[in-house]
């Protein structure tokens, strides 16, 4: 699998986990490289709202990542 396919699969999973607005803000920030101010302008929201959406998205993804790590260290049930 090529790197671009990995990113496509990863962001498809993110889209399932996040709200549509959180996903859009994350995409604009991480993939398109827009600043919070640029995201706010593009979406017609305040810069504070854009920042909140981005922070909530990153918190959800961090929690998921931590949960996956914790589960990978659990002994298998027999």
N, C-alpha and C positions, 0 to 999 in steps of 0.2 A: 504494500500500500504506500502510495506517495505521500509526502508531507501535506500537500494540499488536500488530499482525501482525509487525512487525519484531522485537520482543522475543520473540514466540512462536517465530519462525524461529530467532533467535539462540540461545535456550535449548534448542531442539530439537537444534541442532548441538552445543551444549555437552554435552547428555545423551549424545550419541554418543561424545564425546571422553573424558569423565570416567568414573570409577568411579561406581556408584550412590551410594555414601556421599559422595563428593566433590561430586557434583551436588546431592544433598539439602542438604548443609551450605551450598554456594554459594547455592542457592535461598533457604534460610531466612535467610541473611545479607543477600543483595542484594535479594531481592524482598519478603520478609516483614519485613525490618528487625530481625531478632532479634540479640541480642548473643551472644558466644561462650558465656557462661554459660547463656543461655536455650536456645541450640541444644543444648548438652550435656544439659541437663535434659530437653528434648523428645525427644532421641534415646536417652537412657539411656547416655550415654558421658561420659568425663571432659572437662573443659574443655580440657585439653591435647590430647586426641584431636580434638576439634572444631576447635581451632586448626590442628593439623597437616593435617587434611583440607582446610580452607579454604586454607591456604598452598600445599599441593600442587596444588589445583585452579587457583589463581591463577597458579602457576608454569607449569602446562601451557598455560593460555590465553595467558599472556605469550609463551611460546616459539612458540606457533602464530602469534600476531600478528606477532612479529619475523620469522618465516619467511615469512609472506605479504608483508611489506614488502620483504624482501630479494629475493623472487622477482619482485616488481613492478618492481624496478629492473634486472633482468637484461635484456640485449639479446635481442631475439627471434631464434630460430634461423631461418636461411634455407636 
